């Protein structure tokens, strides 16, 4: 049995039941008015009317007792023409909410009652003719009910799948966040611990060596300043990663760029890399550059598969680092790259850089970033 029968009647259900009652009552009264009162006994004529009105009223309770009312309607329509439409609606209710076997039993019982009707009412048409006229009505009614049932079942299945998928995705996201936070904790311990240890050592040296020369004091102060600035940059990046989507923890280093490109080339992507960045690049800037190239390659493989990708990473201390990733833009409607590029823009801003993206006049999609590289 359908679970919807046990729920409280909604506003839509009230409207549907009202329309069903009015339709059954209106058609029943028209059929009753067209009956030949001289052809049947008066008591049967009156029973037809009373039974038809009762069947129409029973439509208000069809969601509570659908099978019972359909069986009663099948026996009642043996002599009642006024309740014929109500019997059709009750049969369709069974088809919507119950299995096929139950529906066929109710439909067969109603078809037999139609055959018996021609005998009880002594109609001019033979029972076969009455059956030929009635069977298509019940076949159409049952078919409509089965279609409604299958559609509801499909929608319910899709809804349950969507809910399960959402639950699984939420659980996976929570697990990913836990793993990411553990990795961030390790990185904070390794990176920030090292920076702060340097600060402590040099600050302690200044405190315990009042006889240090001016040059030694200036050198230690510069190391303290540089380490404090680097620690602040690392802390900003860690906080940014905590706010970023799951899986955005930057683990690779700038030196892994050739490996990343080689992996894409082995996958069949025609990639050209121009790498000219001599010197010691700060770790947080190098990781950001790696993520920009990685995202550019990912977008190119997703939105323009098979097209060549050009990567240019050049820079020098004091001038900054330029990262360009370009590929021919796909034809037709462009794909959605918004979330990944937003994350890159935030990541570039965390290292005090800037990021731009869009189509070039030549028709390519270009992802370009400038990242600071202190002298």
N, C-alpha and C positions, 0 to 999 in steps of 0.2 A: 504494500500500500504506500502511496505517496505521502511523504512527511508533511507536505503542505496542507493536508486535510486537518491535521491536529493543531495548526497554528491559528491565532486569532484572525478573524476576518478583517482584511484591510479595506481602505476606501475604494480601491479598484475592485475588490471582490463585491462590495455593496453595489457598485455601479453595474457590474456584469450580472449579478443576480437580479437586480431590478429590471434590466433590459430583457433578461430571459423570461421573467415572470410576465412582463407586459406583452412580449411577443407571443408566448404560449396562450395567455388569456385572450388576446385579440384574435388570433387565428382560431382558437377553440370556439369563441362566440360566433365567428363567421360560419364555421362548419355547423354549429348547432342551429343557427338560424336557417341554414339551407336544408336541414333535414326535413323529410316528408313525414309529418306527424301522423298521417293516416296509415302509413305503411307499417308502423310498429305500435305496440301497446303503449298506453300513456305512462304506465309505471316504468317501462324501460326507457322511455323518452326522458322522464324526470331523473332516473338513475344516471343516465348519460350526462346530464347537466351537472348534477351534484358531484359525481365522480370526477368529471373534467375539471371543475373548480378546485376540488381537493388536490388533484394532481398538480395543478398550477401553483397552489399554495405550498405544496411540498417542495417546490424548487428552492424555497428559502432554507430548507434543511438538507439539501442534497450534498453539502460538504460534510455533514455529520454522519449520515446513513446512506451513502450513494448506492451500494449494492442492494440493500433492503428495499429502498424506494423504487429502484429500477425493476426489481422482481414484482413488487406490488403493481407498478404501472403496466408490466407485461400482462398480468392477469386482468387488470381493470380495462385495458384497451380491447379485450375480447368483445365487450359490448359498448364501450365508450369511445365515440369518435372525437368528442370535445377534448379529451386528454391526449390525443395523438402527438401533438407537438411537444407537450411536457414529457411524454415517454421518450421521444427522440433526444431531448436535452439530457434526461437522466441517463440514457444509454451512452451519450457522448461523455458525460461526467465519469462514468465507469471506465471508458476507454482512456481518458486522460490520466486517471490516478491509479489504475490497477493493471496487472499483467495481461498479456494478450489472451491467455487461456480464459481468464474470468470474463474478459470483454466478449469473446466469442460465445460463451455460454449465455450471457445476457442478450446479445444480439440474436442468437438462435431462438431463445425463448420469445422475444418480441416478434420475430418473423412468424413463429407458430401462432402467436396470438392474433396476428393479422389474418392468417388463413382461417382461424376459428371465427373471427369477426364476420366474415362473409357468410358463414353458416348461421350464426346467432342472429344477425341483423337481416338475414334473408335478402341480401343485395341482389340487384339485377345482374351484375357481373359475376361470373363464376370465380371460385377461389383461386384458380390459376391466374386469372387476369388481375385479381387484387394483389396477389403475390408479386407478379411482374411489375406492378406499379409501386409496391412498397419496398421491395428488396433494394433497388437503387438508392432509396432514401436512407435506409439503414447502412448500406455499404458506404455511402458518402459521409454519413455522420460518424461511423466508426473510423473511417480513414482520416477524417479531420481530427478526431480525438487522438488517434495514434500519432499523427504528425505533431500535434501540440505536445504530447507526452515525450516524444523523441527529442523535440527541440528543447524542452525544459531540462531533460536529462543531459543533453549536450552542454547547455549553458551551465548547469550545475557542476558537471565534470570539469569544464574549463575554469569555473570559478574556484573549485577545490584545488585544481592543479596550480592556478595562479597563487592561491594562498599558501600552498605547500612550497612553491618556488620562492615566494617572498620570505617564508619562515627560514628555509634553508639558506637563502642569501643573507638574511640577517644574522643567523648563527655563524656562517662563514666569515661575515664581516667582523663580528665580535671576536672570533678566534684570531682573525688576521690582525685586529687592533691589539689584542693581547701580545701576539708574537712581535708586532712592530714596537710596542712599548718596551718589551724585554730587550730588543735589539737597541733601542734608543738609550735605555738605561746602561747597557754595556758601552755604547759609544760615548755617552756622557762621562762614564767612569774613566775610559781610556784617554779621551781627548781633553776634556775639561780638567780631569785630574792632573794630567801632565802639565797643562798650561798653568794651573794654580800652584802646582808644585814649583815650577820655575819662578813664579812671582814670590812665593814664600822664601825660596832660597836666596834670591837676589835682595829681597827686602831685609832678610835677616843679616845678610852680609853687610848691608849699609848700616844696620843698627849696631852690629858688633865691631865695625871698623871705622871709628870716628876719624882715624888718621889717614883714610883713603884720599888719594889725590883727586883733583878736580876731574881729570880725564876718566878715572875709574868710576867716580860717582855718576858722571854723565853717561858712561857706557852702561852701567847697571840700570840707570833710570830709563834709558832707551829700550833696554831689554824688557824691563817691567812694562813700559808703555806698549811695546809691540805685543808682548804676551797677553796683556789685558785686552788689547784691541782684538787680537785673534780669538781669545776666549769669548769675548762678547759676540763676535761674528758666529762662532760655533754655537753659542747658546741661542742666538736668534734663529739659526737654521734648524736646530733641534725643536724649538717651539713651533716653527713653521711646519715642520714635518708632522708634529702632533696634531696640527689642525688640518693637514692634507688628507686625501683619501688613503684608505688602507693600501699598503704595498708601495708607498712612495718613499720609503726610507732609502736615502742615497748611500749605497754600499760601495759601488765601483769607484775607481779613481780615474783621473784624467788620462793616465797612462794606458788605460784599458780601451781607449777609443779605437785603435787599430784592430783589436780583437773583436770589438762590436761590429766594425765594418766587414771584417773577414767572415763573421758569422752570417751577415746579411748576404754577402756575395756567395757563400756556399749554399744559401737558400735560393739562389737564382736571381737575386736582385742586382741589376747593373749599377754599382755604386762606385763613384770616384771620390777619393779623399785627398784634399790638399791640407796638409798639417805642417804648419810653420810657426811654432811657439817655443823658441829656445828659452831656457831659464826655468827657475823654480816657481811654478805656479802655486798659489795658496790652495790648500786642500779643498776648502769650501767652494772656491771658484771653479776648481777643476771638476768637482762632482756635479756642480750645476751645469757646466758645459757638457759633460757626459750625458746628463738627463735631457738636455735640449736636443742633442744629436739623436739620442735614443727615441725621443718622442717624434722627431721629424721623420726618422726611418719608419717608425710604426705607422704614422699617418700616411706616408707614401705607399707602403705596402698594402694598407687597408683601402685607401681611396683612389690610388692610381697604380694598381698592380701591373708589373711588367715594365713600367716606365723607368727611365734612367734617373738616378738621384745623384745630385752633386753636393758635396759637403766641403765647406771651406772653414778651417779653423786656423786663424793667424793672429799674432799679437806679440807683444814684448812688454817687459816690465816698464811701468810708467805710461804706456800708451793704451793699456787695456787689451782685452781679448775679444776678437770678433768671431762669432759663430754663425755661419750661413748654411742653411739646408734648403735646397730648391729641387723641384721636380715638376714636370708638365702637369698642369691642372687637369683633372678628369673632365670629360665632356658631360653635358647634362647638368642635373641638379647636384651641387656639391654636397658631400657628406657632412655630418655634424662633427666638428673638431673642437667644439667650445670648451668642454670640461678639461681636457688635457692641456689645451693652450692657456686656460685660466690658471691651472696649477703651475705651469711653467712661468707665467708672468709673475705670480706670487713668489716663486722660487728665485727668479732673477731680481726681484725687488728686495728680497731678504739679503742679498749680497751687494745691494746698492747698484744693481745693473738695470738694464731695460731690455724689453723684448717687443718685437714687431712682427706682424705676419699679415699675409694677404696676397692677392694676385698682382703680378708684375705686368707692365705693358706688353711683354712678349707672350703672356698667357701662362706663365708658370706660377706655381704656388711657392712662396718664399717665406721661410721662417728665419728671422735674423735677430741676433742678440748681441749686445755689447756688455761685457763684464769687466769690472775694475781689476787691474793688476798693478798693485803698488810697486814702486821702484825699489 
